Amino acid sequence: MSVWKNKYKTIREYYYKTYDQEFYHFDDLQLAINPDETIEDIEQYSVEKQTVEVEKCVNSFSYFCQKYVRILHPTKGLVPFIMYKYQARSIEYYRKHRFNIISKFRQGGLTTVTLLYGLWKCMFELDQQIMALSKTDREAVGIGMIIDRAVEHMPTWIKPKKDGKWNDHLKQFPDTGGALQFYSPEAARGKSVTFLIIDEAAFIPDMDNHWKAMWPVLSTGGSCVLVSTVNGLGNWYEETYTHAKEGKNMFHVIDLDYWEHPDYCPKTNPNWEKEQRSQLGEKGFLQEVLRSFLGSGETYIPSDKLTILDQQTRKTSPIKRLFPHFINKDAQDEEGSFEKGALWVWQEPKDGAEYILGVDCAEGIGANGDNSCVQVINSNTLEQAAEFYSNQISPHDFSHIVHELASAYNTGLIIVEDMSSGGIVLDMLVHEFSYENLFYSGKSGKSAKAGIKMSINIRPIVLQGLQSRVLNNTLHIKSKRLVTEMKTFEFNVTSKKAEAAKGKHDDAIMSIALALYARDQSVRDLPLGSPMIESSNRAQTNLADIRSELRKGLRESVLDKITKKEKTLEDLENENLLRTYRKQNALIKDFGW
């Protein structure tokens, strides 16, 4: 009689209770119930079986997840992690490409599968230093709990040892020399990494600078995965994704659509999409489910216009780039090398043409400081002729740039924002250069002052001029630097004003808006029929569409007023409207009117 027979009914019962196994882990285990089999025989079999299982896990991440990993399902509780096809496809791309960027739908399980892939590498590969970055420290600790839960419910014999550090931010694997780290970007600087996971990259502020800090440790052979839903235009994630699509960086794009998920697919769950639209709204559905950069975000210029402008400016290169010593050090052009100049020229001065220069001056402190910007536009055609853009130039040197540019462009009209450093530029233009063509605000005469103060009342008017020109397609924008600022120029619902997003700039926007404002002010004094008035009238091209829309719902008498149709005396009498227009009807008839 074997030893186990006295205490356990079957070998299976002994095996599972002794080695803390659960049935689903070894549902393929087939043991013959042999009365002569000893405990040593069973233990030997278990060691052999464990060795086989470890080999299977080493060779297959999918097998490891299905057999030994449990995750928390929102409604079903702890369940084995069985990958969907799109998740398995993503893992294959991780192996083939060093740099991957994922555009995903919400609740697709990509963060989970990516973290578990990192766990698998730490358990079965040597010296893996894997870091997961999240927006905040709290979120970093939160995703780390996925690993804690998975390890907690593993069989004892495969569970990684915790002899080293194992806390909210660091989980070490002494057997393989690996480590999983969970940090916010600020806390991650200077740490060595072989595999970097950036979770919800589109929502991490100042991510472009964080990426520059992380790049040195990746450039020697590390790999990276960006996992995120979209978050509007103009952020680092959107720019990286767009450049990856165009083949301008090293990232491989992984696009994942919601219908690839069995629970969200219209064929298996036709009501899911309708429920999501009703709960998220159309804008939320575009961002969270359809992965659309277009329509997500609160940009001052509509997203569809920004998408068109972005495509146009990518294809429009300056004919000249000057002042390379004033370029912003973090700015890069289409080819990925540093820009060749702070001054971009698309149109050289034309004889007889009139130009306007909008000027926004900054302190020139570099790094994250504001930019000194000059926008030169052709007054007649509203084409962007030139742009100077730099955070490396002092107000004194900038004043010389402004004066020389204006002189070259046929002594163009200069409008300067008279605030902060702008006062230095105005003072030099007036007293040192005696420039003759400055924009004056205020009443004419002695009270008029050079420049314009951007008061709480003037600012919306200035910006509205730019917005209307963009919407009516009458401003010919050439600069991608300007469009980049537009992508992060938002309407703040709290302050009730349009302004640059936190950490972003609006210098190019304000300078071209100033130029358009000065142009519109000068148009008011021109006689009808002048070339400038004709080009201004093109902004009314949508008037016919507005009238057509109104006609769908308004009664005819109101439409007559809108179209200013002149009525004869007979028309008024026939419509019985004469007394509305003339109280003395009888007297008017006596005069024959």
C-alpha positions in Angstrom: 0.0 0.0 0.0 1.5 3.4 -1.0 2.0 6.1 1.5 -0.4 8.6 -0.1 -3.3 6.1 -0.1 -3.8 6.5 3.7 -4.4 10.2 3.5 -5.5 11.1 0.0 -8.0 9.4 -2.2 -6.1 10.0 -5.5 -2.7 11.1 -6.7 -4.3 14.2 -8.2 -5.6 15.3 -4.8 -2.1 14.8 -3.2 -0.4 16.6 -6.1 -2.6 19.7 -6.0 -2.8 20.1 -2.2 1.0 19.5 -1.8 2.2 21.8 -4.5 -0.6 24.4 -4.2 -1.8 23.8 -7.8 -5.1 24.6 -9.2 -6.8 22.3 -11.6 -7.0 24.5 -14.7 -3.2 25.0 -14.7 -2.7 21.3 -15.5 -5.9 20.1 -17.1 -3.8 18.0 -19.5 -2.2 16.1 -16.6 -2.8 12.4 -16.9 -1.7 10.2 -14.0 -2.5 6.6 -13.6 -3.7 5.7 -10.2 -1.2 3.1 -9.3 -1.4 1.7 -5.7 2.3 0.9 -5.7 3.4 4.5 -6.7 5.3 6.3 -3.9 5.4 10.0 -3.0 9.0 10.1 -4.4 7.5 8.9 -7.7 4.9 11.7 -7.7 7.5 14.4 -6.7 9.8 13.3 -9.5 6.9 13.5 -11.9 6.0 17.0 -10.7 9.6 18.3 -11.2 9.7 16.9 -14.7 6.3 18.4 -15.4 7.3 21.8 -14.1 10.4 21.7 -16.3 8.3 21.0 -19.3 5.9 23.8 -18.4 8.7 26.4 -17.9 10.1 25.5 -21.4 6.6 26.1 -22.8 6.4 29.4 -21.1 9.8 30.5 -22.3 8.9 29.7 -25.9 5.4 31.1 -25.9 4.1 34.3 -24.2 0.6 33.4 -25.2 0.9 30.0 -23.4 2.3 31.7 -20.3 -0.7 34.1 -20.2 -3.3 31.5 -20.8 -2.0 29.0 -18.3 -0.5 31.0 -15.5 -1.8 34.6 -15.6 -5.0 35.9 -14.1 -6.4 39.4 -14.7 -9.4 41.2 -13.1 -12.4 41.3 -15.5 -14.9 44.1 -14.7 -17.8 41.7 -14.4 -16.4 38.2 -14.3 -13.7 38.8 -11.6 -10.4 36.9 -11.9 -10.1 35.1 -15.2 -7.3 33.5 -17.2 -5.7 36.0 -19.6 -6.4 34.7 -23.1 -5.2 37.2 -25.7 -7.3 38.5 -28.5 -6.0 38.4 -32.1 -5.2 42.1 -32.2 -3.3 41.8 -28.9 -1.2 38.9 -30.2 -0.5 40.9 -33.4 0.8 43.8 -31.3 3.2 41.5 -29.4 4.5 40.2 -32.7 5.2 43.8 -33.8 7.0 44.4 -30.4 9.4 41.7 -31.4 10.0 42.8 -34.9 10.4 46.5 -34.4 12.4 48.4 -31.8 10.0 51.4 -31.7 6.3 51.0 -31.9 3.5 53.5 -31.5 -0.1 52.3 -30.9 -3.2 54.2 -31.8 -5.9 52.3 -29.8 -9.5 52.4 -28.7 -10.4 52.8 -25.1 -10.6 49.6 -22.9 -8.8 47.5 -25.5 -6.5 45.8 -22.9 -3.3 47.1 -24.6 -1.8 48.5 -21.4 -2.4 45.2 -19.7 -1.0 43.0 -22.4 2.1 45.2 -22.8 2.8 45.2 -19.0 2.4 41.4 -18.9 4.8 41.1 -21.9 7.3 43.1 -19.7 6.7 40.7 -16.8 7.3 37.7 -19.1 10.6 39.2 -20.3 11.7 39.8 -16.7 10.8 36.2 -15.7 12.3 34.3 -18.6 15.0 36.6 -20.1 18.2 37.9 -18.5 19.0 41.4 -17.3 15.8 43.1 -18.6 15.3 46.6 -17.2 11.8 47.6 -18.1 10.2 50.9 -17.3 6.5 51.9 -17.6 5.8 55.7 -17.6 2.5 57.2 -16.7 1.2 60.7 -16.5 1.3 60.8 -12.6 2.8 58.8 -9.9 -0.6 57.7 -8.8 -1.3 56.3 -12.2 2.1 54.6 -12.3 1.4 52.8 -9.0 -2.1 51.8 -10.4 -0.8 50.0 -13.5 1.9 48.3 -11.3 -1.0 46.6 -9.5 -1.6 44.6 -12.7 1.7 42.9 -12.2 1.1 42.4 -8.4 -2.2 40.7 -9.1 -0.8 38.5 -11.9 2.1 37.3 -9.7 0.0 36.7 -6.6 -2.2 34.2 -8.4 0.5 32.2 -10.1 1.4 28.7 -9.0 4.0 28.6 -6.2 6.6 26.8 -8.2 6.6 29.3 -11.1 6.0 32.5 -9.1 9.1 34.8 -9.2 11.1 35.2 -6.0 10.8 38.4 -4.1 14.2 38.4 -2.4 15.0 41.7 -3.9 13.0 45.0 -3.8 9.3 44.6 -4.5 7.2 47.7 -3.9 4.9 50.1 -5.7 7.6 51.5 -8.0 10.2 48.7 -8.3 9.8 45.0 -8.8 13.1 43.1 -9.0 13.6 39.5 -10.3 16.8 38.1 -8.6 16.8 34.9 -10.6 17.2 36.7 -14.0 18.6 40.1 -12.9 15.5 41.9 -14.3 13.4 44.7 -13.0 10.1 46.3 -13.7 9.9 50.0 -12.8 6.8 52.2 -12.6 7.3 56.0 -12.6 6.0 59.4 -13.7 8.3 61.1 -16.3 9.9 63.4 -13.8 11.0 60.5 -11.6 12.3 58.4 -14.5 15.2 60.6 -15.5 18.6 59.0 -15.4 17.4 55.5 -14.9 18.7 52.7 -17.3 16.1 51.1 -19.6 16.1 48.3 -22.1 12.4 48.4 -22.8 10.4 51.6 -22.3 6.6 51.5 -22.1 4.9 55.0 -22.2 1.2 54.7 -21.2 -1.3 57.2 -22.5 1.5 59.2 -24.1 -0.9 61.8 -25.6 -1.9 62.9 -22.2 1.5 63.5 -20.6 2.4 67.2 -20.4 5.7 68.3 -21.9 6.3 64.9 -23.3 8.7 66.2 -26.0 11.2 67.2 -23.4 10.7 64.0 -21.4 11.4 62.0 -24.6 14.7 63.9 -25.1 15.7 62.9 -21.6 14.9 59.3 -22.1 16.4 59.0 -25.6 20.1 58.6 -24.5 19.4 55.4 -22.6 17.4 53.9 -25.5 19.8 55.0 -28.3 22.3 52.2 -27.4 19.9 49.4 -28.2 16.8 49.8 -26.1 13.2 49.6 -27.5 10.1 51.5 -26.8 6.3 51.2 -27.1 3.9 54.2 -27.0 0.4 53.1 -25.9 -2.3 55.8 -26.1 -5.7 56.9 -27.2 -5.7 60.2 -29.2 -5.9 63.6 -27.5 -6.4 66.2 -30.2 -3.8 67.9 -32.4 -0.5 69.4 -31.7 0.8 67.2 -28.8 4.0 65.1 -29.0 2.1 61.9 -29.5 0.1 63.2 -32.5 3.2 64.6 -34.1 5.2 61.4 -33.6 2.3 59.3 -35.0 1.9 61.6 -38.0 5.7 61.5 -38.7 5.7 57.7 -38.3 2.9 57.5 -40.9 5.0 59.5 -43.3 8.1 57.5 -42.6 10.0 60.4 -41.0 11.0 58.7 -37.7 11.8 55.2 -36.4 8.4 54.3 -35.0 6.3 51.6 -36.5 2.6 52.3 -36.4 0.1 49.8 -34.9 -3.5 50.9 -35.6 -6.2 49.0 -33.6 -9.9 49.4 -34.4 -12.7 48.7 -31.9 -14.4 46.1 -34.1 -11.5 43.8 -33.6 -12.6 43.3 -30.0 -15.1 40.4 -29.9 -17.2 42.2 -27.3 -17.4 45.5 -29.3 -17.8 44.1 -32.8 -21.1 45.2 -34.4 -21.8 41.6 -35.6 -21.7 40.2 -32.1 -22.8 43.2 -30.1 -24.8 45.6 -32.4 -25.9 47.9 -29.5 -22.4 48.6 -28.2 -21.6 51.4 -30.6 -25.0 53.1 -30.0 -24.4 52.9 -26.2 -20.9 54.4 -26.5 -22.1 57.3 -28.6 -24.9 58.1 -26.2 -22.6 58.1 -23.2 -19.5 59.7 -24.7 -21.1 62.1 -27.1 -19.9 62.5 -30.7 -16.7 64.2 -29.8 -15.9 61.7 -27.1 -16.7 58.8 -29.4 -14.3 60.2 -32.0 -11.5 60.3 -29.5 -12.1 57.3 -27.3 -13.3 54.8 -29.9 -12.6 55.9 -33.5 -9.1 57.1 -32.7 -9.7 60.3 -34.6 -7.3 63.2 -34.0 -9.8 65.3 -36.0 -12.5 66.4 -33.7 -10.8 65.7 -30.4 -9.4 68.7 -28.5 -10.8 72.2 -28.0 -8.8 74.1 -30.6 -9.7 77.7 -31.5 -9.4 76.9 -35.2 -11.6 73.9 -36.1 -9.8 70.6 -36.4 -10.8 70.0 -40.0 -9.2 73.3 -41.0 -6.0 72.5 -39.0 -5.7 69.1 -40.7 -5.9 70.7 -44.2 -3.4 73.4 -43.2 -1.1 70.8 -41.7 -1.0 68.9 -45.0 -0.5 72.0 -47.0 2.4 73.4 -45.0 4.2 70.1 -45.0 4.4 70.4 -48.8 5.4 74.1 -48.8 9.1 74.8 -48.2 10.6 78.3 -47.9 12.7 79.5 -50.8 15.3 80.8 -48.3 16.2 80.2 -44.6 18.4 82.8 -43.0 19.9 83.6 -39.5 20.8 80.0 -38.5 22.4 81.3 -35.3 19.0 82.4 -34.0 17.2 79.1 -34.5 15.5 77.4 -31.6 17.7 74.5 -30.5 14.9 72.0 -30.1 13.3 72.8 -33.5 13.7 70.3 -36.3 12.6 70.4 -40.0 11.0 67.7 -42.1 14.2 65.8 -42.7 14.9 65.5 -38.9 17.9 67.8 -38.9 18.1 71.2 -37.3 16.4 74.1 -39.1 18.7 76.1 -41.3 17.4 79.5 -40.2 15.1 81.5 -37.9 13.9 83.5 -40.9 11.8 81.7 -43.5 11.1 83.4 -46.8 8.4 82.3 -49.2 8.0 85.4 -51.3 10.7 88.0 -51.9 9.6 91.7 -52.0 7.7 92.6 -55.2 7.8 96.1 -56.7 4.6 98.0 -56.0 3.3 95.5 -53.5 2.3 96.6 -50.0 3.3 94.5 -47.0 2.3 94.5 -43.3 4.5 93.2 -40.5 2.9 91.9 -37.3 5.4 91.9 -34.4 5.4 90.0 -31.1 8.5 90.5 -29.0 9.8 88.2 -26.2 12.7 88.3 -23.8 15.0 85.9 -25.7 15.8 83.6 -22.8 15.8 80.4 -24.9 14.7 77.0 -23.7 11.0 77.1 -22.9 10.7 80.9 -23.2 8.4 82.7 -25.6 9.5 83.5 -29.2 10.1 86.8 -30.8 8.1 86.6 -34.0 7.6 88.7 -37.2 4.9 87.8 -39.7 5.1 89.5 -43.1 2.0 89.3 -45.2 1.1 90.7 -48.7 -1.7 93.2 -48.1 -3.4 92.6 -51.4 -3.2 88.8 -51.7 -3.0 87.9 -48.0 -0.1 85.6 -48.6 2.4 84.9 -45.9 5.6 86.2 -47.4 8.1 85.7 -44.6 8.4 84.7 -40.9 11.1 85.2 -38.3 10.7 83.0 -35.2 13.2 82.6 -32.4 13.5 82.4 -28.6 17.3 83.0 -28.8 17.3 86.6 -29.8 17.5 89.7 -27.5 14.9 92.5 -27.9 17.7 94.8 -29.1 18.8 92.5 -31.9 15.2 91.7 -32.7 14.5 95.4 -33.3 17.2 95.5 -35.9 15.7 92.4 -37.6 12.2 94.1 -37.7 13.6 97.3 -39.1 15.6 95.7 -41.8 12.7 93.3 -42.8 10.2 96.2 -43.0 12.6 98.3 -45.1 13.3 95.4 -47.5 9.5 94.7 -47.9 8.8 98.1 -49.4 8.8 100.0 -46.1 5.9 97.9 -44.9 3.4 98.9 -42.2 4.7 97.6 -38.8 2.2 96.9 -36.0 3.9 96.0 -32.6 2.2 94.7 -29.5 3.1 97.4 -27.0 3.5 95.2 -23.9 6.6 94.0 -22.1 9.6 93.7 -24.5 7.5 95.1 -27.3 8.0 98.6 -25.9 11.8 98.2 -26.5 11.1 97.5 -30.2 8.7 100.5 -30.6 11.2 102.8 -28.8 14.0 101.8 -31.2 11.8 102.0 -34.3 10.7 105.5 -33.3 13.7 107.1 -31.8 16.7 105.2 -33.2 15.5 104.3 -36.7 12.9 107.0 -37.2 10.8 104.5 -39.1 8.0 106.3 -41.0 5.4 103.6 -41.4 4.1 102.5 -38.0 0.6 101.5 -36.9 -0.9 104.0 -34.5 -3.8 103.1 -32.2 -6.1 105.5 -30.4 -7.6 108.7 -31.7 -5.8 110.7 -34.4 -3.7 113.6 -33.4 -1.6 113.9 -30.3 -3.4 111.1 -28.4 -2.4 108.5 -31.0 0.3 106.1 -29.9 2.6 103.8 -31.9 1.7 100.1 -31.4 -1.3 98.5 -29.9 -2.0 97.4 -26.4 -3.7 94.0 -26.2 -6.4 94.8 -23.8 -9.2 92.5 -22.7 -11.5 94.2 -25.3 -9.0 94.3 -28.2 -7.6 90.8 -28.0 -10.8 88.9 -29.0 -11.3 91.3 -32.0 -7.7 90.7 -33.1 -8.0 87.0 -32.9 -11.5 86.9 -34.5 -10.0 88.5 -37.6 -7.5 85.6 -37.9 -10.2 83.0 -37.2 -12.5 84.4 -39.9 -9.8 84.5 -42.5 -8.8 80.9 -41.9 -12.5 79.8 -42.0 -13.1 81.6 -45.2 -9.8 80.4 -46.8 -8.7 83.9 -47.6 -5.4 83.7 -45.7 -2.6 81.8 -47.5 -0.6 80.2 -44.7 2.8 78.8 -45.6 4.4 78.2 -42.2 4.3 74.9 -40.4 5.5 76.7 -37.2 2.4 78.8 -37.3 0.2 75.7 -37.8 1.9 73.9 -35.0 1.0 76.7 -32.6 -2.6 76.6 -33.9 -2.9 73.0 -33.0 -2.5 73.8 -29.3 -4.3 77.2 -29.3 -7.4 76.4 -27.4 -10.5 78.1 -26.0 -10.2 78.0 -22.3 -13.8 77.5 -20.9 -12.6 78.7 -17.4 -11.0 82.0 -18.4 -13.4 82.4 -21.4 -10.6 83.3 -23.8 -8.5 81.7 -26.5 -5.0 81.0 -25.4 -2.1 78.6 -25.8 -2.3 75.3 -24.0 -0.1 74.9 -20.9 3.6 74.7 -21.9 2.9 75.8 -25.5 3.2 79.2 -27.3 1.1 81.6 -29.4 3.7 84.0 -30.6 3.3 83.2 -34.3 -0.5 83.3 -34.0 -0.5 86.7 -32.3 1.9 88.3 -34.7 -0.1 87.3 -37.8 -3.3 88.2 -36.1 -1.9 91.7 -35.5 -0.9 92.0 -39.1 -4.4 91.1 -40.3 -5.9 93.6 -37.7 -3.7 96.4 -39.1 -4.7 95.4 -42.6 -8.4 95.4 -41.8 -8.1 98.8 -40.1 -6.4 100.3 -43.2 -9.1 98.8 -45.5 -11.8 100.9 -43.9 -10.2 104.1 -45.2 -9.9 102.9 -48.8 -12.4 103.8 -51.6 -14.7 101.1 -53.0 -13.3 99.2 -55.9 -9.7 99.2 -54.8 -7.8 96.0 -55.1 -7.6 95.5 -51.4 -11.4 95.9 -51.0 -11.9 93.3 -53.8 -9.7 90.7 -52.0 -11.5 91.5 -48.8 -14.9 90.8 -50.3 -13.7 87.2 -51.0 -14.3 86.6 -47.3 -18.0 86.9 -48.0 -18.1 83.9 -50.3 -20.1 81.9 -47.7 -22.9 84.5 -47.6 -24.9 82.6 -50.3 -24.8 79.4 -48.2 -26.0 81.3 -45.1 -28.9 82.8 -47.1 -29.8 79.4 -48.5 -29.9 77.8 -45.1 -32.1 80.6 -43.7 -34.5 80.2 -46.6 -35.3 76.6 -45.5 -37.1 77.7 -42.4 -38.1 81.4 -42.6 -41.3 82.7 -43.9 -41.4 84.8 -47.1 -42.0 88.2 -45.6 -38.9 87.8 -43.4 -36.9 86.7 -46.4 -37.9 89.8 -48.3 -36.3 91.9 -45.6 -33.1 89.7 -45.6 -32.7 90.1 -49.3 -33.7 93.8 -49.2 -36.2 93.4 -52.0 -37.7 96.7 -52.9 -41.5 96.7 -53.1 -43.7 99.0 -55.2 -46.8 100.8 -53.9 -49.0 98.2 -55.7 -47.1 95.3 -54.0 -47.7 96.8 -50.7 -51.4 97.4 -51.3 -51.8 93.8 -52.6 -50.1 92.4 -49.5 -52.1 94.7 -47.3 -48.8 95.9 -45.8 -49.0 99.6 -46.8 -50.3 100.8 -43.4 -47.3 99.1 -41.8 -44.9 101.3 -43.8 -47.0 104.5 -44.1 -49.4 105.8 -41.5 -50.8 108.5 -43.8 -52.0 106.2 -46.6 -54.7 108.5 -48.0 -52.4 111.5 -48.1 -49.8 109.5 -50.0 -52.4 108.4 -52.6 -53.4 112.0 -53.1 -49.8 112.9 -54.1 -49.9 109.9 -56.5 -47.1 108.1 -54.6 
